Amino acid sequence: GLLVGVLALQGGVREHAAAIAATGAAAVPVRRPGDLEGLSGLVLPGGESTTIGKLLRAYGLADPLEDAISGGFPVYGSCAGLILLADHLVDPATDRDGRPQETLGGLDILVRRNAFGRQRESFETQLVFDGLDSLPSLPPGAEPPPVQAVFIRAPEVEKAGDSVRVLARVRDAQPGPVPLPSMNRSADPGMVSAPEPDSVARIVAVRSGNLLATSFHPEITGELRIHELFIQMIRGEA
Ligand code: GLN
């Protein structure tokens, strides 16, 4: 069977290991470079990206992982894991010496940390998620049910490069710019009716090559399909 590592330095390790095990693959905790041997893929869990990033370097895992990622090693990052896979951060945390936090990179995305607010503003929602229609768990021809997603101090993908496929967005109802009632519509021939209140669609799941990343946590809702998709990617079936 497949061996899939779960980075076990900090954060929600157990839940990801359980989700991997539920797909039928074996989950292995990764704490040091030697643990990477024989793995077919790796999950970077949620937690605190600054802490995990520091520990990755302290444990000598950052360099081998960056090399592996450049070589096509499959990695799934959830929440802090998405941040770690980002090439660019809008607002990297800085340490005492003013140095910005480092990521592993690999995904050509620009990420804003904590884009949905603080811990108190955590929320759960259902998402339309692209690319789940070929999973074995779904009866043929059936429309995949929405993905149950939990957002905890979640990052947002503000920009995704051409190599990156957007898999899910969350609609954020925003009080959009409400136009003043026009006294003289003929002065503005482009405006036929007042626009709907703006609804901003924010990118929360992406894939590029063998890298998969979600802003949200699928591992704490019993949602298994994101991990199943990752296993399919590892097998070269998705
Ligand atoms: N806000 C956290 C960070 O910047 C991520 C939160 C999470 O992983 N649940 O790392």
Residues whose N, C-alpha, C, O or C-beta is under 5 A from the ligand:
A	BS01	LIG	G46 G47 E48 S49 T50 S78 C79 A80 R113 N114 I152 R153
